[in-house]
Amino acid sequence: MVGKVSAPIPSMDEDLRPHFKDYLLSRRFNQQTLQLDLSNLANDEELSSLGIFPQFNKHAFIRDVVDIINKDIHMTRQLDLGSNNIMNLYEFRNLHLNNLVQLSFASNQLKNVDDFDNLQHLSQLVHIYIKNNPLTLSNNKSNNSIDNIISIIQQKLPQLKRIDDIDLKPAIRFATDIQTITLPKSLPHCVPHDMQGFITQFIEQFYRLFDTYGRSELHACYHDLCMLSLCITKLEDAHVPIRQYKYGSLLSESRNLQFVADNNKRISLLRHGKTAVLDFLRVKFPLTKHDGNSFHVDFISTANNRAIFTINGLYKEVDQDTNNPIRCFQRTFTCASTTTGILIVADHIILSSATDAQISKMTHSSTTPSSSTQSSNNTNTNIDIQNQQMIEKFSQQSGMNIEYSTLCLQQNNWNYNKAAEVFLDLQNKNQIPPAAFNKS
């Protein structure tokens, strides 16, 4: 009987790791020249006899090799990684060899010149070999000539003096290449001052309705001629730990243009009109519970009486027949001012798997968003007497109306003192909209 033989596991067993390290030091490292020769490891019979099968096309194996070099062979000045079927240089961003002057990636499978960004920390590197890689061939993916490839690599690694057997001219550098540039601090949100009141109200009201069982009141949010599309991305080779959950039947509704090539299907997956949009959201989109603490808002445009903005964040599916997966989402809304109010005319949803870090943060979040298993009426009537008294007191002391007082307390988890501090801070910065003090 003949059966399939599984491929060797790319990551190294802890029991084999010491043997691999000893082999590299005794057979592959020259202590006189400080040269580490790791070329063509896959065909090394001695390694195979030890049960070690190098797979440099796997991230896990490269991580093991880099870790051993960093800890035990950090004095290396010349490193040869030729003929190892290396596909990219991402894991080499963690290679810490302060004395490395020569590095060879000859005869591998490198296709993207941007991979050399991962070597910029090797400040002493002056000679690199790249010959016999797909990116150096005349029919390479980017259609760059070898001269262009060398020029681009030299821009990324200006300390280089030789590439393969070619002597390089000194790179032309501007003052900005040498000076340390301090970038401005990244803001958590990008929302124009005059739109802060609108976006706060929109998020509170829209996601309260969206997280309501049946989503029956969403019709008030959408324009009669609105459009909606859904795109589900696949992170099969992510460089950060992610939690993969299946999407079930929702995957067939995805209009991801990377995978949907047929134009007729692309058109059919684009929902036109309020009826089609609401039918999709009510029937086919899972019940949800969004984490307001995870929201990140960026405005794209506010021209021509339209507001285009994105909301990024996390939500949990709360259908009874699922294991409550947590999704990462981005929604791009286009809203227009009409005679009946501000309505959504375009809604583009992108879903992807959440990272382990995002899931952990959401799990420990103290915020309790509105639940999909409760109706909006139940949500409104579940504010107990104590909270109602707190709202009235806050409204009286702050001067804000009931609606904004409620919103301020909700956003601060009904912590009265914290809500008061936030109110005073925003008031001192003149960031509270005038509508908040309108009690008529």
PECORVEN-V577319 format. One record per residue. N is the residue number from 1. RES is the residue in one small letter. PSI is psi as a letter, one per 30 degrees, with the letter a starting at -180 (999 if undefined). OMEGA is omega in whole degrees, -180 to 180 (999 if undefined). Layout:
[[N,RES,PSI,OMEGA] [N,RES,PSI,OMEGA]]
//
This chain:
[[1,m,k,-179] [2,v,k,179] [3,g,l,179] [4,k,k,177] [5,v,k,-179] [6,s,k,180] [7,a,k,177] [8,p,k,180] [9,i,k,-175] [10,p,e,179] [11,s,l,-170] [12,m,k,176] [13,d,k,-178] [14,e,e,179] [15,d,f,-179] [16,l,f,-174] [17,r,e,179] [18,p,e,179] [19,h,e,179] [20,f,e,179] [21,k,e,180] [22,d,e,180] [23,y,e,-180] [24,l,e,-178] [25,l,e,-175] [26,s,e,-174] [27,r,f,-170] [28,r,f,-176] [29,f,k,178] [30,n,j,-176] [31,q,f,178] [32,q,e,-177] [33,t,f,-177] [34,l,h,178] [35,q,k,177] [36,l,j,-176] [37,d,j,179] [38,l,g,-177] [39,s,k,173] [40,n,h,-178] [41,l,f,-175] [42,a,f,-178] [43,n,g,-179] [44,d,j,-176] [45,e,e,-180] [46,e,e,176] [47,l,e,180] [48,s,e,179] [49,s,f,177] [50,l,f,-178] [51,g,g,-180] [52,i,k,-177] [53,f,j,-177] [54,p,k,177] [55,q,i,-177] [56,f,f,174] [57,n,g,178] [58,k,k,-178] [59,h,e,-175] [60,a,e,-179] [61,f,e,179] [62,i,e,179] [63,r,e,179] [64,d,e,-179] [65,v,e,-180] [66,v,e,-180] [67,d,e,179] [68,i,e,179] [69,i,e,-178] [70,n,e,-174] [71,k,e,-169] [72,d,f,-178] [73,i,h,-174] [74,h,f,179] [75,m,f,-176] [76,t,k,176] [77,r,f,179] [78,q,k,-177] [79,l,k,-180] [80,d,j,178] [81,l,g,-176] [82,g,l,173] [83,s,h,-180] [84,n,g,179] [85,n,h,179] [86,i,k,-175] [87,m,e,179] [88,n,l,-174] [89,l,g,-173] [90,y,e,-176] [91,e,f,-179] [92,f,f,174] [93,r,f,180] [94,n,g,178] [95,l,j,-175] [96,h,i,177] [97,l,j,-174] [98,n,f,-177] [99,n,g,-176] [100,l,k,-180] [101,v,f,-178] [102,q,k,-176] [103,l,k,-179] [104,s,k,170] [105,f,g,-177] [106,a,k,174] [107,s,h,173] [108,n,a,-177] [109,q,h,-179] [110,l,k,-177] [111,k,f,-172] [112,n,k,-178] [113,v,f,179] [114,d,f,177] [115,d,f,-176] [116,f,f,172] [117,d,f,-177] [118,n,f,-180] [119,l,g,-173] [120,q,f,-180] [121,h,f,-180] [122,l,i,-169] [123,s,f,-178] [124,q,f,-177] [125,l,k,-178] [126,v,f,-177] [127,h,k,-179] [128,i,k,178] [129,y,k,180] [130,i,g,-174] [131,k,l,178] [132,n,h,169] [133,n,l,179] [134,p,e,-177] [135,l,f,180] [136,t,f,-180] [137,l,l,-177] [138,s,f,180] [139,n,h,-178] [140,n,l,-173] [141,k,e,-177] [142,s,g,-180] [143,n,h,177] [144,n,k,174] [145,s,l,179] [146,i,e,177] [147,d,e,178] [148,n,e,179] [149,i,e,180] [150,i,e,180] [151,s,e,-180] [152,i,e,179] [153,i,e,180] [154,q,e,176] [155,q,e,-180] [156,k,e,-178] [157,l,i,-172] [158,p,f,180] [159,q,f,-179] [160,l,k,175] [161,k,f,179] [162,r,k,169] [163,i,k,-169] [164,d,b,-180] [165,d,g,-177] [166,i,k,175] [167,d,k,-177] [168,l,k,171] [169,k,l,179] [170,p,k,-179] [171,a,k,176] [172,i,k,-176] [173,r,k,178] [174,f,l,-177] [175,a,e,-178] [176,t,f,178] [177,d,f,-173] [178,i,e,-177] [179,q,l,175] [180,t,k,-178] [181,i,k,178] [182,t,j,-179] [183,l,l,177] [184,p,l,-179] [185,k,k,-180] [186,s,k,-180] [187,l,k,179] [188,p,f,179] [189,h,l,173] [190,c,i,-177] [191,v,k,177] [192,p,k,-176] [193,h,e,-176] [194,d,f,179] [195,m,f,-175] [196,q,e,178] [197,g,e,-180] [198,f,e,-174] [199,i,e,177] [200,t,e,180] [201,q,e,-179] [202,f,e,-178] [203,i,e,-178] [204,e,e,-176] [205,q,e,-176] [206,f,e,-175] [207,y,f,171] [208,r,e,178] [209,l,e,-177] [210,f,e,-180] [211,d,g,178] [212,t,k,180] [213,y,k,179] [214,g,f,179] [215,r,h,-173] [216,s,f,-176] [217,e,g,180] [218,l,f,-177] [219,h,f,-179] [220,a,f,-176] [221,c,f,-171] [222,y,k,176] [223,h,l,-180] [224,d,e,-177] [225,l,g,-176] [226,c,l,177] [227,m,l,178] [228,l,k,174] [229,s,l,180] [230,l,k,177] [231,c,k,177] [232,i,k,-178] [233,t,l,178] [234,k,k,-180] [235,l,i,-174] [236,e,f,-178] [237,d,h,-179] [238,a,k,-179] [239,h,g,176] [240,v,l,-180] [241,p,k,179] [242,i,l,177] [243,r,j,-177] [244,q,k,173] [245,y,k,178] [246,k,k,-180] [247,y,f,179] [248,g,b,-177] [249,s,f,-179] [250,l,f,-179] [251,l,e,180] [252,s,f,179] [253,e,f,-176] [254,s,k,179] [255,r,h,178] [256,n,j,-173] [257,l,f,176] [258,q,f,-176] [259,f,f,179] [260,v,j,-176] [261,a,f,-176] [262,d,k,-177] [263,n,e,-180] [264,n,e,178] [265,k,e,177] [266,r,e,-179] [267,i,e,-177] [268,s,f,180] [269,l,f,176] [270,l,j,-176] [271,r,k,180] [272,h,k,175] [273,g,l,-175] [274,k,e,-177] [275,t,e,-179] [276,a,e,-180] [277,v,e,-177] [278,l,e,177] [279,d,e,179] [280,f,e,-177] [281,l,e,-178] [282,r,e,-171] [283,v,e,-170] [284,k,f,-179] [285,f,k,-175] [286,p,l,173] [287,l,k,-170] [288,t,l,172] [289,k,j,-174] [290,h,k,177] [291,d,j,-178] [292,g,f,180] [293,n,f,-177] [294,s,f,-172] [295,f,k,175] [296,h,k,-173] [297,v,k,176] [298,d,k,176] [299,f,k,178] [300,i,e,-178] [301,s,k,173] [302,t,g,-176] [303,a,l,173] [304,n,h,177] [305,n,g,178] [306,r,k,176] [307,a,k,177] [308,i,k,-176] [309,f,l,178] [310,t,k,174] [311,i,j,177] [312,n,k,178] [313,g,a,-177] [314,l,l,171] [315,y,l,177] [316,k,k,173] [317,e,k,-175] [318,v,g,173] [319,d,k,-177] [320,q,f,-176] [321,d,g,178] [322,t,l,176] [323,n,g,177] [324,n,h,179] [325,p,k,175] [326,i,k,-178] [327,r,l,171] [328,c,k,-176] [329,f,l,167] [330,q,k,177] [331,r,k,176] [332,t,j,-179] [333,f,k,167] [334,t,j,-178] [335,c,k,-179] [336,a,k,177] [337,s,k,-180] [338,t,l,-180] [339,t,f,-180] [340,t,g,180] [341,g,a,-180] [342,i,k,-176] [343,l,l,178] [344,i,k,178] [345,v,f,177] [346,a,k,-178] [347,d,j,-179] [348,h,j,-176] [349,i,k,174] [350,i,k,180] [351,l,k,175] [352,s,l,178] [353,s,k,177] [354,a,l,177] [355,t,l,178] [356,d,e,-179] [357,a,e,179] [358,q,e,-179] [359,i,e,179] [360,s,e,-180] [361,k,e,-180] [362,m,e,-179] [363,t,e,-178] [364,h,g,-179] [365,s,k,180] [366,s,f,-179] [367,t,k,176] [368,t,j,-180] [369,p,l,179] [370,s,k,-174] [371,s,k,178] [372,s,f,-176] [373,t,g,178] [374,q,k,176] [375,s,l,-180] [376,s,e,179] [377,n,e,178] [378,n,e,180] [379,t,e,-177] [380,n,e,-175] [381,t,f,-178] [382,n,f,175] [383,i,j,-175] [384,d,l,-176] [385,i,e,-179] [386,q,e,178] [387,n,e,179] [388,q,e,177] [389,q,e,179] [390,m,e,179] [391,i,e,-179] [392,e,e,179] [393,k,e,-179] [394,f,e,179] [395,s,e,-179] [396,q,e,-176] [397,q,e,-178] [398,s,f,-176] [399,g,f,179] [400,m,l,178] [401,n,l,-176] [402,i,e,-177] [403,e,e,-178] [404,y,e,176] [405,s,e,177] [406,t,e,-179] [407,l,e,-179] [408,c,e,180] [409,l,e,179] [410,q,e,-178] [411,q,f,179] [412,n,g,173] [413,n,h,177] [414,w,g,173] [415,n,j,-171] [416,y,e,-178] [417,n,e,179] [418,k,e,179] [419,a,e,179] [420,a,e,178] [421,e,e,179] [422,v,e,179] [423,f,e,-179] [424,l,e,179] [425,d,e,180] [426,l,e,179] [427,q,e,178] [428,n,f,179] [429,k,g,-179] [430,n,h,-178] [431,q,g,177] [432,i,k,-178] [433,p,k,179] [434,p,f,-178] [435,a,f,-179] [436,a,f,-177] [437,f,g,179] [438,n,j,-177] [439,k,g,-179] [440,s,999,999]]
//
